[in-house]
Amino acid sequence: MRPLFVPVMAFASLLLAGCASAPNDPTQTFQTKKTPAEYADCVIPKLQGSALNPTVSQTQRSYRIVVPSKVAADNVLEAYKAPNGGKVFLYERHLLASNFMPSSFERAAQECL
């Protein structure tokens, strides 16, 4: 029992480290010429096409798109009104193995800029 305990605990701590290392700062920040509404109109169908289930909320100056995650914190896109279009903040929590290629969430965010 003891020899199995150490590898299991090491693996569990690696998974938790990926979740716990999620800062409150955006993962990426983008500038777009689109308004927040135009950006949301572009990115929401792309997320739905990738089998992600976005939830959208809006204010007068911004849109917030949340995609729930089963293993990490929710992924969030926030699009704010800026002088020349909009500013987009991407909050994505990566697991350790998924840092090598952009996720479908990140690709959708970049395609709509």
C-alpha positions as a LaTeX table, in Angstrom:
\begin{tabular}{lrrr}
\hline
Residue & $x$ (\AA) & $y$ (\AA) & $z$ (\AA) \\
\hline
Met1 & 0.00 & 0.00 & 0.00 \\
Arg2 & 2.80 & 2.42 & 0.91 \\
Pro3 & 4.68 & 2.20 & $-2.47$ \\
Leu4 & 1.50 & 3.22 & $-4.30$ \\
Phe5 & 0.79 & 6.11 & $-1.95$ \\
Val6 & 3.81 & 8.24 & $-2.94$ \\
Pro7 & 3.18 & 8.29 & $-6.74$ \\
Val8 & $-0.52$ & 8.94 & $-6.22$ \\
Met9 & 0.20 & 11.87 & $-3.89$ \\
Ala10 & 2.81 & 13.28 & $-6.31$ \\
Phe11 & 0.33 & 13.13 & $-9.20$ \\
Ala12 & $-2.44$ & 14.72 & $-7.12$ \\
Ser13 & $-0.16$ & 17.56 & $-6.03$ \\
Leu14 & 0.80 & 18.26 & $-9.68$ \\
Leu15 & $-2.86$ & 18.50 & $-10.64$ \\
Leu16 & $-3.60$ & 20.81 & $-7.74$ \\
Ala17 & $-0.56$ & 22.94 & $-8.55$ \\
Gly18 & $-2.00$ & 23.56 & $-12.02$ \\
Cys19 & $-5.27$ & 24.73 & $-10.50$ \\
Ala20 & $-3.74$ & 26.66 & $-7.65$ \\
Ser21 & $-1.33$ & 28.55 & $-9.89$ \\
Ala22 & $-4.18$ & 30.35 & $-11.63$ \\
Pro23 & $-3.56$ & 34.03 & $-10.92$ \\
Asn24 & $-6.18$ & 36.76 & $-11.01$ \\
Asp25 & $-4.24$ & 38.49 & $-13.78$ \\
Pro26 & $-5.36$ & 37.80 & $-17.35$ \\
Thr27 & $-3.57$ & 35.03 & $-19.20$ \\
Gln28 & $-3.55$ & 37.21 & $-22.32$ \\
Thr29 & $-4.73$ & 40.69 & $-23.29$ \\
Phe30 & $-5.79$ & 41.62 & $-26.83$ \\
Gln31 & $-6.74$ & 44.82 & $-28.63$ \\
Thr32 & $-9.49$ & 44.72 & $-31.28$ \\
Lys33 & $-11.15$ & 47.22 & $-33.57$ \\
Lys34 & $-14.51$ & 45.55 & $-32.83$ \\
Thr35 & $-16.88$ & 46.80 & $-30.17$ \\
Pro36 & $-17.53$ & 44.43 & $-27.25$ \\
Ala37 & $-20.91$ & 43.50 & $-28.80$ \\
Glu38 & $-19.36$ & 42.72 & $-32.20$ \\
Tyr39 & $-16.64$ & 40.67 & $-30.55$ \\
Ala40 & $-19.16$ & 38.69 & $-28.48$ \\
Asp41 & $-21.29$ & 38.09 & $-31.59$ \\
Cys42 & $-18.24$ & 36.56 & $-33.27$ \\
Val43 & $-16.80$ & 34.48 & $-30.43$ \\
Ile44 & $-19.98$ & 32.93 & $-28.96$ \\
Pro45 & $-20.86$ & 30.83 & $-32.06$ \\
Lys46 & $-17.23$ & 29.66 & $-32.28$ \\
Leu47 & $-17.29$ & 28.51 & $-28.66$ \\
Gln48 & $-20.63$ & 26.77 & $-29.15$ \\
Gly49 & $-19.23$ & 25.09 & $-32.30$ \\
Ser50 & $-16.35$ & 23.73 & $-30.22$ \\
Ala51 & $-18.86$ & 22.04 & $-27.88$ \\
Leu52 & $-18.17$ & 24.60 & $-25.16$ \\
Asn53 & $-21.17$ & 25.96 & $-23.30$ \\
Pro54 & $-20.64$ & 29.72 & $-22.81$ \\
Thr55 & $-22.66$ & 31.88 & $-20.44$ \\
Val56 & $-22.85$ & 35.55 & $-21.42$ \\
Ser57 & $-23.48$ & 38.60 & $-19.28$ \\
Gln58 & $-23.23$ & 42.22 & $-20.32$ \\
Thr59 & $-23.12$ & 45.75 & $-19.01$ \\
Gln60 & $-23.16$ & 49.05 & $-20.90$ \\
Arg61 & $-19.39$ & 48.90 & $-21.45$ \\
Ser62 & $-18.50$ & 45.22 & $-21.45$ \\
Tyr63 & $-19.32$ & 41.59 & $-22.17$ \\
Arg64 & $-18.27$ & 38.69 & $-19.96$ \\
Ile65 & $-18.23$ & 35.20 & $-21.48$ \\
Val66 & $-17.72$ & 32.30 & $-19.07$ \\
Val67 & $-17.01$ & 28.73 & $-20.16$ \\
Pro68 & $-17.28$ & 26.21 & $-17.31$ \\
Ser69 & $-14.45$ & 23.76 & $-16.76$ \\
Lys70 & $-14.72$ & 20.34 & $-15.14$ \\
Val71 & $-11.11$ & 20.20 & $-13.93$ \\
Ala72 & $-9.98$ & 23.78 & $-13.32$ \\
Ala73 & $-11.39$ & 27.23 & $-12.69$ \\
Asp74 & $-13.83$ & 28.51 & $-15.30$ \\
Asn75 & $-12.36$ & 30.12 & $-18.42$ \\
Val76 & $-13.41$ & 33.73 & $-18.92$ \\
Leu77 & $-13.30$ & 36.27 & $-21.76$ \\
Glu78 & $-14.02$ & 39.90 & $-20.91$ \\
Ala79 & $-14.42$ & 42.45 & $-23.70$ \\
Tyr80 & $-14.43$ & 46.13 & $-22.67$ \\
Lys81 & $-15.13$ & 49.25 & $-24.67$ \\
Ala82 & $-11.94$ & 51.13 & $-25.58$ \\
Pro83 & $-11.33$ & 54.38 & $-27.53$ \\
Asn84 & $-10.59$ & 52.55 & $-30.81$ \\
Gly85 & $-12.75$ & 49.45 & $-30.48$ \\
Gly86 & $-12.32$ & 47.06 & $-27.59$ \\
Lys87 & $-9.90$ & 45.45 & $-25.21$ \\
Val88 & $-10.21$ & 41.72 & $-24.53$ \\
Phe89 & $-8.94$ & 39.93 & $-21.43$ \\
Leu90 & $-8.56$ & 36.15 & $-21.55$ \\
Tyr91 & $-8.50$ & 34.19 & $-18.28$ \\
Glu92 & $-7.71$ & 30.57 & $-19.02$ \\
Arg93 & $-6.51$ & 27.98 & $-16.55$ \\
His94 & $-4.25$ & 25.40 & $-18.19$ \\
Leu95 & $-3.53$ & 21.94 & $-16.93$ \\
Leu96 & 0.16 & 21.11 & $-17.06$ \\
Ala97 & $-0.04$ & 18.96 & $-20.20$ \\
Ser98 & $-2.14$ & 21.41 & $-22.22$ \\
Asn99 & 0.27 & 24.37 & $-22.32$ \\
Phe100 & 1.89 & 23.35 & $-25.61$ \\
Met101 & $-0.89$ & 24.23 & $-28.07$ \\
Pro102 & $-3.63$ & 26.87 & $-27.92$ \\
Ser103 & $-6.94$ & 25.50 & $-26.71$ \\
Ser104 & $-10.17$ & 25.85 & $-28.68$ \\
Phe105 & $-11.11$ & 28.59 & $-26.19$ \\
Glu106 & $-7.96$ & 30.60 & $-26.95$ \\
Arg107 & $-8.23$ & 29.98 & $-30.72$ \\
Ala108 & $-11.81$ & 31.28 & $-30.76$ \\
Ala109 & $-10.73$ & 34.37 & $-28.83$ \\
Gln110 & $-7.91$ & 35.12 & $-31.28$ \\
Glu111 & $-9.89$ & 34.40 & $-34.45$ \\
Cys112 & $-12.45$ & 37.06 & $-33.59$ \\
Leu113 & $-9.99$ & 39.90 & $-33.06$ \\
\hline
\end{tabular}
